[in-house]
């Protein structure tokens, strides 16, 4: 993956609160719900609804968001293309985690079954 340090820094400094409304709009536009979005976020990060609300209110950066998260042990099973990048080739850990979340939201919006999105084995 050809990216620059600036690319990594931009993702690290971006606030979760600034992206969250876009996630909601994306999934609702495709007939999915905010509750389903929260289920996906909770699976990946371990955050419950109250913790998510707190993180949004604090306007934490993606860096802080993922530092506080307890990534699901099956997160490594999230593969494929997102935003023009192959997830499994992303070397920067924070960027990879952010792309995991993007990929899950994308799969939800595309109507994929929840058990597939949550990498049930």
C-alpha positions as a printed NumPy array, in Angstrom:
array([[  0.   ,   0.   ,   0.   ],
       [  1.489,   3.288,  -1.073],
       [  0.509,   5.901,   1.482],
       [  2.256,   8.734,   3.196],
       [  2.78 ,   9.65 ,   6.813],
       [  0.353,  12.514,   6.178],
       [ -2.335,   9.979,   5.223],
       [ -1.822,   8.092,   8.492],
       [ -1.839,  11.309,  10.53 ],
       [ -5.061,  12.499,   8.868],
       [ -6.842,   9.288,   9.901],
       [ -5.384,   9.427,  13.425],
       [ -6.579,  13.017,  13.977],
       [-10.027,  12.6  ,  12.411],
       [-12.723,  12.506,  15.08 ],
       [-15.078,   9.578,  15.368],
       [-17.908,  12.086,  15.993],
       [-17.321,  13.635,  12.547],
       [-17.61 ,  10.277,  10.749],
       [-20.366,   8.659,  12.831],
       [-23.265,  10.647,  11.243],
       [-21.995,   9.556,   7.818],
       [-22.042,   5.93 ,   8.931],
       [-25.656,   6.32 ,  10.105],
       [-26.698,   8.044,   6.872],
       [-25.009,   5.377,   4.753],
       [-26.692,   2.419,   6.433],
       [-30.112,   4.059,   6.819],
       [-30.113,   5.084,   3.147],
       [-29.833,   1.378,   2.324],
       [-32.599,   0.312,   4.712],
       [-30.46 ,  -0.743,   7.674],
       [-30.787,   0.707,  11.183],
       [-28.753,   2.662,  13.685],
       [-29.17 ,  -0.307,  16.04 ],
       [-27.568,  -2.616,  13.474],
       [-24.736,  -0.114,  13.039],
       [-24.189,  -0.117,  16.808],
       [-24.183,  -3.927,  16.809],
       [-21.385,  -3.883,  14.227],
       [-19.38 ,  -1.206,  16.079],
       [-19.836,  -3.057,  19.377],
       [-18.657,  -6.326,  17.821],
       [-15.482,  -4.71 ,  16.477],
       [-14.609,  -2.414,  19.395],
       [-16.334,  -3.761,  22.505],
       [-17.997,  -0.361,  23.124],
       [-21.613,  -0.412,  24.294],
       [-24.129,   2.322,  23.381],
       [-23.308,   4.396,  26.481],
       [-19.559,   4.27 ,  25.781],
       [-20.139,   5.179,  22.121],
       [-22.225,   8.185,  23.144],
       [-19.475,   9.276,  25.556],
       [-16.774,   8.963,  22.867],
       [-18.893,  10.991,  20.456],
       [-19.512,  13.689,  23.071],
       [-15.777,  13.811,  23.888],
       [-15.029,  14.187,  20.167],
       [-12.192,  11.686,  20.441],
       [ -9.839,  11.137,  17.524],
       [ -9.75 ,   7.803,  15.735],
       [ -6.403,   7.263,  17.436],
       [ -7.986,   7.588,  20.898],
       [-11.09 ,   5.676,  19.789],
       [ -9.064,   2.621,  18.785],
       [ -6.652,   2.94 ,  21.734],
       [ -9.651,   2.539,  24.045],
       [-11.238,  -0.244,  21.98 ],
       [-10.878,  -3.946,  22.674],
       [-10.754,  -5.258,  19.118],
       [-12.65 ,  -8.481,  18.533],
       [-10.332, -11.505,  18.214],
       [-11.827, -12.23 ,  14.761],
       [-11.196,  -8.71 ,  13.418],
       [ -8.287, -10.105,  11.398],
       [-10.877, -11.997,   9.314],
       [-12.046,  -8.672,   7.826],
       [-10.448,  -8.628,   4.403],
       [-11.055,  -7.199,   0.961],
       [-11.021,  -3.804,  -0.671],
       [-12.18 ,  -0.58 ,   0.981],
       [-11.475,   2.991,  -0.095],
       [ -9.18 ,   1.645,  -2.81 ],
       [ -6.974,  -0.336,  -0.423],
       [ -6.732,  -4.053,   0.287],
       [ -7.205,  -4.269,   4.065],
       [ -4.851,  -7.182,   4.599],
       [ -2.006,  -5.19 ,   2.98 ],
       [ -2.347,  -2.109,   5.201],
       [  0.734,  -1.901,   7.427],
       [ -0.205,   0.941,   9.776],
       [ -2.227,  -0.616,  12.657],
       [ -4.495,   2.393,  13.224],
       [ -5.276,   2.775,   9.537],
       [ -6.051,  -0.952,   9.349],
       [ -8.427,  -0.677,  12.319],
       [-10.207,   2.326,  10.795],
       [-10.57 ,   0.425,   7.512],
       [-11.955,  -2.582,   9.408],
       [-14.734,  -0.32 ,  10.657],
       [-15.28 ,   1.196,   7.198],
       [-15.527,  -2.286,   5.68 ],
       [-18.069,  -3.482,   8.255],
       [-20.226,  -0.392,   7.703],
       [-19.967,  -0.921,   3.949],
       [-21.027,  -4.564,   4.254],
       [-23.971,  -3.569,   6.45 ],
       [-25.084,  -0.958,   3.933],
       [-24.799,  -3.476,   1.099],
       [-27.259,  -5.779,   2.851],
       [-24.875,  -8.511,   3.927],
       [-26.285, -10.815,   6.606],
       [-25.276,  -9.883,  10.138],
       [-23.715, -13.283,  10.924],
       [-21.413, -12.829,   7.901],
       [-20.535,  -9.245,   8.865],
       [-19.688, -10.306,  12.418],
       [-17.425, -13.082,  11.144],
       [-19.237, -15.803,  13.073],
       [-17.199, -18.977,  12.879]])
